Amino acid sequence: MSSLTSTFADFNEYLTKDQDVREEIRTTVRCLEQTAREIMTTVQGVHQPAGLKDVPGICQKARGMFETVRIQYAQLKEKFPADQYYRFHDHWRFVSQRLVFLSALIVYLETEQLISREEVAQILGISVKREDGFHIDLDDYLQGLLTMANELSRLAVNSVTAGDYTRPLRISNFMGEIDAGFRLLNLKNDNLRKRFDGLKYDIKKVEEVVYDITIRGLKPSAKVEQAEGGQ
C-alpha cells in the first residue's frame, strides 16, 4: 500500500509541476497577445485614407513594437526545455500565427514581396530550425500568410475608397502568386487545407475590385502602374 501511495504521490508532484509550467507559459503568452493586439491596431491604420499616404511611417512604428515581441519570446523560451516545444506548442500557436501575419503584412507594405520563413524568425527573434527547439513552425508560417491574404483583400477595397486605383491591381497579382505557391504544396493539415480553401474567396473579392475599376475606366495605364508599384 505504501508503494502505491508513493507512486501516486510522484504522479501528483509531476502534475503539479506541469501545471505550474503551463501557468507560467500562459502568463507570458497573454503578454504576447497584448503586444500583438497593439501592433495590429497600429497596422490597421493603412485601411484609412490618411494611413495609405503614410505607409512607411506606420510600418516603421509597427516594426519598433516587435522589440517587445522578441523580449517576450525570449522569456517564453526559458519556461520549458527546448526538446518539449511541441508538448506546449498549443499555448502560443495562435499568437505566433498572428505575429507571422503581422510580419508578413508589414514586409508586403514595405516591399510588396512575400516574407520568407527566415525573415519571420529574424523579426520575432526566434529560430527557423526545428532542431533548435523554439522555432517558427511551418504550419504557423503558412497560416499567417493566408491571414495576410485575407487582410490584403480588405486593403484592396479600402484602397479604391481612398482613390488608389493601382494598389488593387498589384494586390491581385501578388495574391495570384500566393495561390500558385500553395497549390504546389501537399497539405496534410486539415485546418491549413480549410484556410487555403478560403483563399479563393479572398482572390475573388480582389478580382471583383479590379473588374469594377476596369469597367469604370479607372484602371491606370501600364506606365503609371509600374511607376507607383516601384514607390
C-alpha positions as CSV (number, residue, x, y, z in Angstrom):
1,M,0.0,0.0,0.0
2,S,2.8,2.4,0.9
3,S,4.4,1.7,-2.6
4,L,1.1,2.6,-4.3
5,T,0.8,5.7,-2.2
6,S,4.3,6.7,-3.1
7,T,3.7,6.1,-6.8
8,F,0.6,8.4,-6.8
9,A,2.4,11.0,-4.8
10,D,5.0,11.1,-7.5
11,F,2.3,11.4,-10.1
12,N,0.8,14.3,-8.2
13,E,4.1,16.1,-7.9
14,Y,4.7,15.7,-11.7
15,L,1.2,17.0,-12.5
16,T,1.6,20.0,-10.1
17,K,4.9,20.9,-11.7
18,D,3.4,20.6,-15.2
19,Q,0.5,22.9,-14.3
20,D,3.0,25.4,-12.8
21,V,4.9,25.4,-16.1
22,R,1.8,25.8,-18.1
23,E,0.6,28.7,-16.0
24,E,3.9,30.5,-16.4
25,I,3.6,29.9,-20.2
26,R,0.0,31.2,-20.3
27,T,1.1,34.4,-18.4
28,T,3.8,35.1,-20.9
29,V,1.6,34.3,-23.9
30,R,-1.1,36.7,-22.6
31,C,1.6,39.4,-22.7
32,L,2.5,38.4,-26.3
33,E,-1.2,38.5,-27.3
34,Q,-1.5,42.0,-25.9
35,T,1.6,43.2,-27.8
36,A,0.2,41.6,-31.0
37,R,-3.1,43.5,-30.5
38,E,-1.2,46.7,-30.2
39,I,0.8,46.0,-33.4
40,M,-2.5,45.1,-35.1
41,T,-4.1,48.4,-34.0
42,T,-1.1,50.3,-35.5
43,V,-1.0,48.4,-38.8
44,Q,-4.8,48.8,-39.2
45,G,-4.1,52.4,-39.9
46,V,-3.3,51.6,-43.5
47,H,-7.0,51.0,-44.1
48,Q,-7.7,54.7,-43.6
49,P,-7.1,57.2,-46.4
50,A,-4.6,59.1,-44.2
51,G,-2.8,55.9,-43.4
52,L,-2.4,54.9,-47.0
53,K,-0.5,58.1,-47.5
54,D,1.8,57.2,-44.6
55,V,2.5,53.5,-45.1
56,P,6.3,53.8,-44.4
57,G,5.6,55.7,-41.1
58,I,3.1,53.1,-40.0
59,C,5.4,50.2,-40.8
60,Q,8.3,51.8,-39.0
61,K,6.2,52.3,-35.9
62,A,5.0,48.7,-36.0
63,R,8.5,47.3,-36.5
64,G,9.6,49.1,-33.4
65,M,7.0,47.3,-31.4
66,F,8.4,44.0,-32.4
67,E,11.3,44.6,-30.0
68,T,8.9,43.8,-27.2
69,V,7.8,40.7,-29.0
70,R,11.4,39.5,-29.2
71,I,11.8,40.1,-25.5
72,Q,8.6,38.2,-24.7
73,Y,9.6,35.2,-26.9
74,A,13.0,35.1,-25.1
75,Q,11.1,34.9,-21.8
76,L,8.8,32.2,-23.2
77,K,11.7,30.0,-24.3
78,E,13.0,30.0,-20.7
79,K,9.8,28.4,-19.3
80,F,10.4,24.8,-20.6
81,P,13.2,22.6,-22.0
82,A,13.9,23.1,-25.7
83,D,13.1,19.5,-26.6
84,Q,9.5,19.9,-25.3
85,Y,8.4,22.5,-27.8
86,Y,5.5,20.6,-29.3
87,R,4.3,19.5,-25.8
88,F,3.3,23.1,-25.1
89,H,3.0,24.5,-28.6
90,D,-0.8,24.8,-28.5
91,H,-0.4,27.6,-25.9
92,W,1.3,30.0,-28.3
93,R,0.2,28.6,-31.7
94,F,-2.5,31.2,-32.3
95,V,-0.4,34.2,-31.3
96,S,2.5,33.0,-33.4
97,Q,0.3,32.7,-36.4
98,R,-0.9,36.3,-35.8
99,L,2.6,37.6,-35.4
100,V,3.6,35.9,-38.7
101,F,0.6,37.6,-40.3
102,L,1.6,41.0,-39.0
103,S,5.3,40.5,-40.0
104,A,4.2,39.4,-43.5
105,L,1.8,42.3,-43.9
106,I,4.5,44.8,-42.8
107,V,7.0,43.4,-45.2
108,Y,4.4,43.4,-48.0
109,L,3.5,47.0,-47.4
110,E,7.2,48.0,-47.4
111,T,8.3,45.9,-50.4
112,E,5.3,44.2,-52.0
113,Q,7.2,41.0,-51.6
114,L,6.4,37.8,-49.8
115,I,8.2,37.4,-46.5
116,S,10.3,34.2,-46.1
117,R,10.2,32.0,-43.0
118,E,13.7,33.1,-42.2
119,E,12.7,36.7,-42.3
120,V,9.8,36.0,-39.9
121,A,12.2,34.2,-37.5
122,Q,14.5,37.2,-37.6
123,I,11.7,39.7,-36.9
124,L,10.4,37.6,-34.0
125,G,13.9,36.8,-32.6
126,I,13.5,33.0,-32.7
127,S,14.8,30.2,-34.8
128,V,13.6,28.7,-38.1
129,K,15.2,25.3,-37.4
130,R,13.2,22.7,-35.6
131,E,16.4,21.2,-34.1
132,D,17.0,24.4,-32.3
133,G,13.9,23.8,-30.1
134,F,11.8,27.0,-30.1
135,H,11.2,27.9,-33.7
136,I,8.6,29.1,-36.3
137,D,6.5,26.0,-37.1
138,L,5.9,25.6,-40.8
139,D,2.1,25.4,-40.4
140,D,2.1,28.6,-38.3
141,Y,4.0,30.4,-41.0
142,L,1.6,29.2,-43.7
143,Q,-1.4,30.1,-41.6
144,G,0.0,33.6,-41.1
145,L,0.4,34.0,-44.9
146,L,-3.2,33.1,-45.5
147,T,-4.3,35.6,-42.9
148,M,-2.3,38.2,-44.6
149,A,-4.0,37.4,-47.9
150,N,-7.4,37.9,-46.3
151,E,-6.2,41.3,-45.0
152,L,-4.9,42.3,-48.4
153,S,-8.4,41.6,-49.9
154,R,-9.8,44.1,-47.4
155,L,-7.0,46.6,-48.3
156,A,-7.8,46.3,-52.0
157,V,-11.4,47.5,-51.3
158,N,-10.2,50.3,-49.0
159,S,-7.6,51.5,-51.4
160,V,-10.2,52.2,-54.0
161,T,-12.3,54.1,-51.5
162,A,-9.2,56.2,-50.8
163,G,-8.7,56.9,-54.5
164,D,-5.7,54.5,-55.0
165,Y,-6.6,52.5,-58.2
166,T,-3.2,50.9,-58.8
167,R,-2.8,49.1,-55.5
168,P,-5.7,46.6,-56.0
169,L,-4.1,45.5,-59.3
170,R,-0.8,44.8,-57.6
171,I,-2.5,43.0,-54.8
172,S,-4.4,40.9,-57.3
173,N,-1.1,39.8,-58.9
174,F,0.5,39.1,-55.6
175,M,-2.3,37.0,-54.3
176,G,-2.3,35.0,-57.5
177,E,1.3,34.2,-56.9
178,I,0.5,33.1,-53.3
179,D,-2.3,30.9,-54.6
180,A,0.0,29.3,-57.2
181,G,2.6,28.6,-54.4
182,F,0.1,27.0,-52.1
183,R,-1.1,24.8,-54.9
184,L,2.4,23.3,-55.1
185,L,2.0,22.0,-51.5
186,N,0.7,18.7,-50.4
187,L,-1.3,19.9,-47.5
188,K,-1.9,17.3,-44.8
189,N,-3.1,19.6,-42.1
190,D,-6.9,19.8,-42.2
191,N,-7.1,23.3,-40.7
192,L,-4.5,24.6,-43.1
193,R,-6.3,23.0,-46.0
194,K,-9.6,24.6,-44.9
195,R,-7.8,28.0,-44.7
196,F,-6.3,27.6,-48.1
197,D,-9.8,26.8,-49.5
198,G,-10.8,30.2,-48.2
199,L,-8.1,31.9,-50.2
200,K,-10.2,31.6,-53.4
201,Y,-12.8,33.8,-51.9
202,D,-10.2,36.4,-51.0
203,I,-8.9,36.3,-54.5
204,K,-12.4,36.6,-55.9
205,K,-13.1,39.6,-53.8
206,V,-10.0,41.4,-55.2
207,E,-10.8,40.3,-58.7
208,E,-14.2,41.9,-58.4
209,V,-12.5,45.2,-57.3
210,V,-10.2,45.1,-60.3
211,Y,-13.1,44.3,-62.6
212,D,-15.0,47.3,-61.2
213,I,-12.0,49.6,-61.6
214,T,-11.6,48.4,-65.2
215,I,-15.2,48.8,-66.4
216,R,-15.4,52.2,-64.8
217,G,-12.4,53.3,-66.8
218,L,-10.3,53.9,-63.6
219,K,-7.6,51.4,-64.4
220,P,-4.3,53.3,-64.7
221,S,-2.0,52.9,-67.7
222,A,0.7,50.3,-67.5
223,K,3.4,53.0,-67.1
224,V,1.6,54.7,-64.2
225,E,1.0,51.3,-62.6
226,Q,4.7,50.4,-62.9
227,A,5.8,53.8,-61.5
228,E,3.5,53.6,-58.5
229,G,4.4,50.0,-57.8
230,G,8.0,50.9,-57.6
231,Q,7.5,53.6,-55.0
